[in-house]
Amino acid sequence: MKMLGSIGGFARAVKARMRTWSRLTKVLVLVAPIVALVAVLGIVSMTGLSGSDALASWVAKDGTTHKITRAEAYLSMGEMKERMLQDKAYQKNHLDNMLFQRLQAMEAIDAKLHESPDYIKRTNEHVTNNMLIPEFLQIMFPRKDLKFSLEARKTRIILIKRDLFNRISEPDPNRFARMADIQKTITNQERLKQEMERLEKATITRQTKKTDAELAAHETNIRATAEAVLAEVKKPGADFAAIAKEKSGHPSASEGGWVGYVLPRSRSHSPQVMAAIARLKKGETTGYINTQDGYVIAKVEDIVEVTHKNLGEYYTDEAKVNFARNEAWFAAVWAFIERTIADQSGKTVFVYRDRLTSANTNDIVYEVKHPKVNIRITRGDILKKLENIPPPRRSTFGIVDGMADPAKYTADELWNFFEWEMSFSILKLGAWLEGIVETETFQTKLRDASYAVLASMLSDKRRESATVTDDEVTAQYDKARASYVRRLPGGVTQQMTLDEAREQIRNELRNKKINDSFHNWKKELFTRYQAKIHEDRFEVVKKPEPPKPKGNDQAQPKNGARQQDDAKKNSPK
């Protein structure tokens, strides 16, 4: 790989650290190849850089000068870059923190923390869990500049709604109190009489959950209704829109069930509805589909090609265009996932869908066998994950009865959830297959991840060393006894005893010791490594000013003052 080819350059640039990093590389290559890349790249990029491009620099113990380049600094700013470039103070603070982290990493290497299993584990976990997928999505599917061409289905739906509650109307228990209040405030007798009559008849609606017998009867009823409606819409010449207006319980009923141009994998509808819609051709209608909300019948009136260029033709306002663009992004990502599974099936990806309903929870339902991504999921793993999801949220995955035991879910319901779980590992695999790990951007972030882990390991040790003795706690209590009080209702305060305040005081003193320690440590490292931040090389990009109003509006005073002046001038007086 490209990154490993940099070892020679690193050795020439930092001869004094050659043995240390050689040992580090051997350990990491054996245990976690990703981390080896982080480690090797980490020092290579610190040397051989042009001085004018360096925003910060320091001198190592062997006399080698290291730098933080403008590109590195800007990349690390992330989404805050635009804001930071407007103010030198923000930039200085950011460079200050970056520089402190780099110096901590140098100290960690001297302490041989890079040789510990903890470093290997923490860095590998960070890269695998926090970097691969976000970087892959950002590079392959940039939201702002995403180019796409997708089939959108012009769709209408009918919902035969499921209702789990009975609604009982009863007199409002607060009506008498409200009647007494208005008698004090309303002086007009006619109006008072009207309000009193209205409040006398006021009611509230109370919900009670249907009994099991009521639910069973309700389910039979709505299923029979769905069957009858389906038969009606499938009659030759049937007007789907008119039937939707009359029979649907969906918010779109008033518009004849019109839900717009539905893109693949749309999150506006349940997964089972989307799967059924995706199979339809122009003019076709689904059967009735069981969802958490009830039974859905959908019809596709047309199929059009929607691209990043013609969104405005099919979505009527800016909000809908932006929503459609987000849906398109989601669809594009899923298209990649499906394509990767198809291409890698039987090679690196193995899916055993028929085992999702197996009686044996140890049966493997999914495997990825790749040198950098190795995953195995059993049926038991899927059921455990589902059990940890709150029942109301399970409907997101197309599960009709979230309260039911996951072991009793249908194969399709389990697949909808399993597909989501599978997607994360496929995206990680995609990052390797598409060469994302070898891009310059990813390499830079790999290096920063290595710095961050090394710095945090050294910082953790310093925090652990900050201890507070009982004598220090007692001395602080005697010194500031009045500040350790308990606040009671009514604004009353009560003095805390030493034992009651002990833990609070210990935490306060410990935090102060840690802050003081880090402040002094930072000053010491900056002095020892001759660290500098080159503020004269900062660039400041001023925020563009909003356009000024043109013509007469430019001088228009607030609150209509100009109109008042004009009125005075034109007055007969």
C-alpha positions in Angstrom: 0.0 0.0 0.0 1.1 3.6 -0.5 1.3 4.4 3.1 3.8 1.6 4.0 6.1 2.9 1.3 6.8 5.9 3.5 8.9 4.0 6.1 12.1 4.7 4.3 11.5 8.4 4.2 10.6 8.4 7.9 13.8 6.6 8.8 15.9 9.1 6.9 14.1 12.1 8.4 14.1 11.0 12.0 17.2 8.9 12.5 17.3 9.3 16.2 13.8 7.7 16.6 14.3 5.0 14.0 14.6 2.1 16.5 11.7 3.2 18.6 9.3 3.5 15.6 10.7 0.3 14.0 9.6 -1.6 17.2 6.3 0.1 17.2 5.6 -0.8 13.5 6.4 -4.5 14.1 4.0 -4.7 17.1 1.2 -2.9 15.2 1.5 -4.8 12.0 1.1 -8.0 13.9 -1.9 -6.9 15.9 -3.7 -4.2 14.0 -2.6 -3.2 10.5 -4.6 0.0 10.6 -2.7 1.3 13.6 0.6 0.5 11.9 -0.4 3.0 9.2 -1.2 5.6 11.8 2.1 5.2 13.5 4.3 5.2 10.4 2.7 8.2 8.9 2.7 10.1 12.1 6.3 11.2 12.1 6.9 11.2 8.3 4.6 14.1 7.8 6.3 16.2 10.4 9.5 16.8 8.5 10.5 18.0 5.1 7.9 20.7 4.9 8.3 24.3 3.5 8.7 26.8 6.3 6.3 29.4 4.8 3.5 26.8 5.0 4.0 26.0 8.7 1.6 27.6 11.1 3.3 26.1 14.1 6.7 24.4 14.8 8.8 22.8 17.5 12.3 21.3 17.8 12.7 17.7 19.0 15.4 16.5 21.4 17.5 15.4 18.4 17.4 18.9 16.9 14.9 18.0 14.2 12.4 20.7 13.4 8.8 19.6 13.1 5.8 21.6 11.8 2.1 21.8 11.6 1.2 22.8 8.1 -1.6 25.0 7.0 -3.3 22.1 5.3 -3.1 20.0 8.5 -4.5 22.8 10.6 -7.4 23.5 8.2 -8.3 19.8 7.9 -8.4 19.4 11.7 -10.8 22.4 12.0 -13.5 20.5 10.2 -16.8 22.2 10.0 -15.5 25.0 12.2 -13.0 26.1 9.5 -15.1 28.9 8.0 -15.8 30.4 11.5 -12.1 30.1 12.6 -10.7 31.7 9.5 -12.7 34.9 10.4 -10.7 35.4 13.7 -7.0 35.0 14.5 -7.8 34.4 18.1 -9.8 31.3 17.2 -7.0 30.1 15.0 -4.3 30.7 17.7 -6.3 28.7 20.2 -6.8 25.8 17.8 -3.1 25.7 16.9 -2.2 26.0 20.6 -4.2 22.8 21.3 -2.9 21.0 18.3 0.7 21.8 19.3 0.2 20.7 22.9 -1.2 17.4 21.7 1.8 16.8 19.4 4.2 17.5 22.2 2.4 15.1 24.5 2.6 12.5 21.8 6.4 13.0 21.6 6.6 12.5 25.4 4.4 9.4 25.2 6.8 7.9 22.7 9.8 8.6 25.0 7.8 6.8 27.8 7.3 3.9 25.4 3.5 4.0 25.7 3.3 3.3 22.0 4.5 -0.3 22.8 1.6 -1.0 25.1 -1.3 -3.3 24.1 -3.6 -0.5 25.3 -2.3 1.9 22.7 -2.9 -0.7 19.9 -6.4 -1.5 21.1 -7.5 2.1 21.6 -6.2 3.4 18.3 -7.6 0.4 16.3 -11.0 0.9 17.9 -11.0 4.6 17.2 -10.0 4.2 13.5 -12.4 1.3 12.9 -15.4 2.6 14.8 -15.1 6.4 14.5 -13.2 7.1 11.3 -13.7 4.6 8.5 -17.4 5.2 7.9 -17.6 9.0 8.3 -14.6 9.5 6.0 -15.9 7.0 3.5 -19.3 8.7 3.3 -17.7 12.2 3.1 -15.4 11.3 0.2 -17.7 9.0 -1.8 -21.0 10.7 -1.1 -20.5 14.4 -0.5 -23.9 15.9 0.5 -23.4 19.3 -1.2 -22.0 18.1 -4.5 -23.7 14.6 -4.7 -24.5 13.7 -8.3 -27.3 11.1 -8.6 -29.8 9.6 -11.0 -32.6 7.7 -9.3 -36.0 6.3 -10.2 -38.8 8.1 -8.4 -42.3 6.7 -8.2 -45.3 9.0 -8.3 -47.3 7.4 -5.5 -50.7 7.5 -3.8 -51.5 5.5 -0.7 -54.5 4.4 1.3 -54.2 3.7 5.0 -56.8 1.6 6.9 -55.7 2.8 10.3 -55.1 0.6 13.3 -56.3 2.1 16.6 -55.1 0.6 19.8 -57.3 2.8 22.1 -60.9 3.4 22.9 -61.9 7.1 23.3 -64.4 8.1 25.9 -66.0 11.5 26.1 -66.9 12.8 29.5 -67.7 16.1 31.2 -64.7 18.3 31.8 -64.0 18.1 35.6 -62.6 21.7 35.5 -65.6 23.3 34.0 -67.0 24.7 37.3 -63.8 26.3 38.3 -63.5 27.9 34.9 -67.1 29.1 35.1 -66.4 30.8 38.5 -63.3 32.5 36.9 -65.2 34.0 34.0 -67.9 35.4 36.3 -65.2 37.6 37.8 -63.7 38.7 34.6 -66.5 39.1 32.0 -68.8 42.1 32.6 -70.9 41.9 29.4 -73.9 39.8 30.5 -74.7 38.5 27.0 -71.2 37.3 26.4 -71.1 35.8 30.0 -74.2 33.9 29.3 -72.8 32.4 26.1 -69.5 31.4 27.8 -71.4 29.8 30.8 -73.6 27.7 28.4 -70.5 26.6 26.5 -68.6 25.6 29.6 -71.6 23.8 31.0 -71.4 21.4 28.1 -67.6 21.2 28.0 -66.2 17.7 27.7 -62.8 16.0 27.6 -61.7 12.8 25.7 -60.0 10.1 27.7 -58.1 7.3 26.1 -58.1 3.7 27.4 -56.2 0.8 25.8 -58.4 -1.8 24.1 -58.6 -5.2 25.8 -57.1 -8.2 24.1 -60.6 -9.3 22.9 -61.3 -5.8 21.6 -57.9 -5.7 19.8 -58.6 -9.0 18.2 -62.0 -7.9 17.0 -60.6 -4.6 15.8 -57.8 -6.4 13.8 -60.3 -8.6 12.1 -62.4 -5.6 11.2 -59.6 -3.5 9.7 -58.2 -6.5 7.8 -61.7 -7.1 6.3 -61.9 -3.4 5.5 -58.5 -3.5 3.8 -59.5 -6.5 1.7 -62.7 -4.8 0.6 -60.9 -1.5 -0.3 -58.2 -3.5 -2.2 -60.9 -5.2 -4.2 -62.5 -1.8 -4.9 -59.3 -0.1 -6.2 -58.4 -3.1 -8.4 -61.7 -2.9 -10.3 -61.2 -1.7 -13.9 -61.5 2.0 -14.1 -61.4 2.5 -10.3 -60.5 6.0 -9.2 -57.8 5.4 -6.6 -57.7 9.1 -5.5 -61.5 9.3 -4.9 -61.4 6.0 -2.9 -58.4 7.4 -0.9 -60.4 10.6 0.0 -63.3 8.5 1.3 -61.6 5.5 2.9 -58.0 6.5 3.9 -56.9 7.4 7.5 -53.6 8.8 6.3 -52.9 12.6 6.4 -52.8 12.5 2.6 -56.4 11.5 2.3 -57.6 15.0 1.5 -55.3 15.0 -1.5 -56.4 11.7 -2.8 -53.6 9.8 -1.1 -51.0 11.8 -3.0 -47.6 11.4 -1.2 -45.4 12.7 -4.0 -42.5 11.2 -6.0 -41.1 8.6 -3.7 -37.3 7.9 -4.0 -35.8 4.5 -3.3 -35.3 3.7 0.4 -37.3 6.7 1.5 -37.6 7.0 5.2 -41.0 8.6 5.0 -42.6 5.2 4.8 -42.1 1.9 6.6 -39.5 -0.5 5.1 -42.2 -3.1 4.0 -44.1 -0.4 2.2 -41.0 0.9 0.4 -40.1 -2.7 -0.6 -43.5 -3.2 -2.1 -43.5 0.1 -3.9 -40.1 -0.6 -5.4 -41.5 -3.8 -7.1 -44.3 -2.0 -8.8 -44.4 -0.9 -12.4 -46.3 2.1 -13.7 -50.1 1.8 -13.0 -49.7 -1.2 -10.6 -51.1 -1.4 -7.1 -49.8 -3.3 -4.1 -51.7 -5.7 -2.0 -52.6 -4.6 1.5 -49.4 -4.3 3.6 -49.4 -4.8 7.3 -47.6 -2.0 9.2 -47.6 -0.7 12.7 -50.1 2.0 11.7 -52.4 -0.3 10.0 -52.9 -1.7 6.4 -51.4 0.2 3.5 -52.4 0.0 -0.1 -50.1 1.9 -2.6 -50.4 2.7 -6.3 -47.6 3.9 -8.6 -49.0 6.2 -11.2 -45.7 7.0 -13.0 -42.0 6.3 -12.8 -39.6 9.2 -13.6 -35.9 9.7 -13.5 -34.9 12.2 -10.8 -31.4 13.7 -10.9 -29.4 16.3 -9.0 -30.3 18.7 -11.9 -34.1 18.3 -12.2 -35.2 18.1 -8.5 -37.1 21.3 -8.9 -39.4 19.8 -11.5 -40.8 17.2 -9.1 -40.6 18.9 -5.7 -42.5 22.1 -5.4 -40.7 24.2 -2.8 -37.2 24.6 -1.3 -38.0 22.6 1.8 -39.2 19.6 -0.3 -36.2 19.9 -2.6 -33.8 19.8 0.4 -35.7 16.9 1.8 -35.5 15.0 -1.5 -31.8 15.7 -1.7 -31.3 14.1 1.7 -33.4 11.2 0.6 -31.4 10.9 -2.6 -28.2 10.8 -0.5 -29.6 8.0 1.6 -30.7 6.1 -1.5 -27.2 6.5 -3.1 -25.5 5.1 0.0 -27.9 2.1 0.1 -27.4 1.5 -3.6 -23.7 1.2 -2.9 -24.3 -1.2 0.0 -26.5 -3.5 -2.1 -24.0 -3.4 -5.0 -21.2 -4.3 -2.7 -23.1 -7.2 -1.2 -23.9 -8.5 -4.6 -20.3 -8.1 -5.9 -18.7 -9.6 -2.8 -21.2 -12.4 -2.2 -19.4 -15.7 -1.8 -16.0 -13.9 -1.8 -15.7 -11.7 1.3 -19.4 -11.3 2.2 -21.6 -14.3 3.2 -25.3 -13.8 4.0 -27.5 -16.6 5.2 -31.0 -15.1 5.2 -32.8 -18.4 5.7 -31.1 -18.8 9.1 -32.8 -15.7 10.5 -35.7 -17.8 11.8 -33.7 -20.8 12.8 -34.4 -22.4 16.1 -30.6 -22.4 16.9 -29.5 -18.9 18.2 -25.9 -19.9 17.5 -26.5 -20.2 13.7 -24.3 -17.7 11.8 -26.5 -15.4 9.7 -23.7 -13.1 8.3 -20.0 -13.0 7.9 -17.4 -10.7 6.4 -14.0 -12.3 5.7 -11.6 -9.6 4.7 -8.0 -9.0 5.9 -9.1 -5.6 7.4 -12.8 -6.3 8.2 -13.6 -9.6 10.0 -17.2 -9.9 11.3 -19.5 -12.7 12.3 -23.1 -12.3 13.5 -25.4 -15.0 14.8 -29.1 -15.2 15.1 -28.7 -14.8 18.8 -26.7 -11.5 18.3 -29.6 -10.1 16.2 -32.2 -11.0 18.9 -30.1 -9.5 21.7 -29.7 -6.2 19.8 -33.5 -6.1 19.2 -34.2 -6.7 22.8 -32.1 -3.6 23.7 -34.1 -1.4 21.4 -37.2 0.3 23.0 -40.4 -1.3 21.6 -41.7 2.0 20.1 -38.5 2.4 18.1 -38.7 -1.1 16.6 -41.3 0.1 14.1 -38.5 2.1 12.4 -37.3 -1.2 11.1 -40.7 -2.3 9.9 -41.7 -4.4 12.9 -45.5 -4.3 13.3 -45.8 -5.3 17.0 -42.8 -3.8 18.9 -44.0 -5.3 22.2 -43.8 -8.8 20.9 -40.9 -11.2 21.7 -38.2 -10.7 19.0 -37.9 -14.5 18.7 -41.4 -14.5 17.3 -40.8 -11.8 14.6 -41.3 -12.9 11.0 -38.4 -13.4 8.6 -39.2 -10.2 6.8 -39.3 -8.2 10.1 -35.9 -9.6 11.2 -34.4 -9.0 7.8 -35.4 -5.3 7.9 -33.5 -4.9 11.1 -30.6 -7.2 10.2 -30.1 -5.3 6.9 -29.5 -2.1 8.9 -27.0 -3.8 11.2 -25.2 -5.3 8.2 -24.9 -1.9 6.5 -22.2 -0.6 8.9 -19.8 -3.4 8.3 -20.4 -3.2 4.5 -19.5 0.5 4.6 -16.3 -0.3 6.6 -15.5 -2.9 3.9 -16.2 -0.4 1.2 -13.7 2.1 2.7 -11.0 -0.5 2.2 -12.2 -1.8 -1.2 -12.5 1.8 -2.6 -9.0 2.8 -1.4 -10.3 5.5 1.0 -7.7 4.5 3.6 -5.0 5.4 1.1 -6.2 8.9 0.4 -4.2 11.9 1.6 -7.1 13.2 3.7 -7.5 9.9 5.5 -3.8 9.5 6.0 -3.7 12.9 7.7 -6.6 12.0 10.0 -5.0 8.6 10.8 -1.9 10.5 12.0 -4.0 12.8 14.1 -5.8 9.8 15.6 -2.4 8.4 16.6 -1.4 11.7 18.3 -4.7 11.9 20.1 -4.5 8.4 21.6 -0.8 8.8 22.7 -1.6 12.2 24.2 -4.7 10.9 26.0 -2.7 8.0 27.5 -0.1 10.3 28.9 -2.8 12.7 30.1 -4.7 9.9 31.8 -1.6 9.0 33.8 -1.2 12.6 34.9 -4.8 12.8 36.0 -4.5 9.6 38.0 -1.5 11.0 39.8 -3.5 14.0 41.1 -4.5 12.9 44.6 -6.0 14.8 47.5 -5.2 14.0 51.2 -7.7 14.1 54.1 -5.6 17.0 55.6 -6.1 19.0 52.5 -9.8 18.4 52.5 -10.0 19.5 56.2 -7.9 22.6 55.6 -10.1 23.7 52.6 -13.3 23.1 54.7 -12.0 25.3 57.5 -10.9 27.9 55.1 -14.2 28.2 53.1 -16.7 26.6 55.5 -19.4 29.2 54.7 -19.5 28.2 51.0 -20.4 24.5 51.7 -24.1 24.7 52.3 -27.2 22.8 51.3 -30.0 24.8 49.7 -33.5 23.9 51.0 -36.9 24.8 49.6 -37.9 28.4 50.2 -34.4 29.8 49.7 -33.2 28.5 53.1 -29.6 27.3 53.4 -28.2 24.7 55.8 -24.5 24.4 56.8 -22.9 21.1 55.6 -20.7 19.1 58.0 -17.2 18.2 57.0 -18.3 14.6 56.3 -21.2 15.8 54.1 -18.9 18.1 52.1 -15.9 15.8 52.0 -16.5 14.3 48.5 -17.4 17.7 47.0 -14.2 19.3 48.4 -12.1 16.4 47.2 -13.4 16.7 43.7 -12.9 20.5 43.7 -9.3 20.2 44.9 -8.5 17.3 42.5 -9.8 19.3 39.5 -7.8 22.3 40.5 -4.7 20.2 40.9 -5.3 18.7 37.4 -5.9 22.1 35.8 -2.8 23.6 37.4 -0.7 20.6 36.5 -1.7 20.7 32.9 -1.1 24.5 32.7 2.4 24.1 34.1 3.1 21.0 32.0 2.0 22.9 28.8 4.4 25.8 29.6 7.2 23.3 30.3 6.7 21.4 27.1 6.4 24.6 25.0 9.7 25.9 26.5 11.6 22.6 26.2 10.6 22.0 22.6 10.9 25.6 21.6 7.4 25.6 20.4 6.1 28.5 18.3 2.8 29.5 16.7 3.4 31.7 13.6 0.5 34.1 13.9 2.0 36.3 11.1 1.2 33.5 8.7 -2.5 33.3 9.7 -5.0 34.3 7.0 -8.2 36.0 7.9 -11.2 35.6 5.7 -13.8 38.3 6.5 -17.4 37.2 6.5 -19.1 38.7 3.5 -21.4 41.5 4.4 -25.1 41.1 3.5 -26.1 43.1 0.4 -27.4 46.6 1.1 -30.9 47.4 0.1 -31.2 49.3 -3.2 -33.0 52.5 -4.1 -35.3 54.2 -1.6 -35.4 51.2 0.7 -31.8 51.9 1.7 -32.6 55.1 3.6 -35.9 53.8 5.0 -36.1 54.4 8.8 -37.6 51.8 11.1 -41.2 51.8 12.4 -42.5 53.7 9.4 -40.9 57.0 10.4 -40.4 58.0 6.8 -44.1 57.6 6.0 -44.9 59.8 8.9 -42.6 62.5 7.7 -44.0 62.4 4.2 -47.5 62.6 5.6 -46.6 65.8 7.5 -45.1 67.3 4.4 -48.3 66.6 2.3 -50.6 67.7 5.1 -53.0 70.7 4.3 -51.6 72.4 7.4 
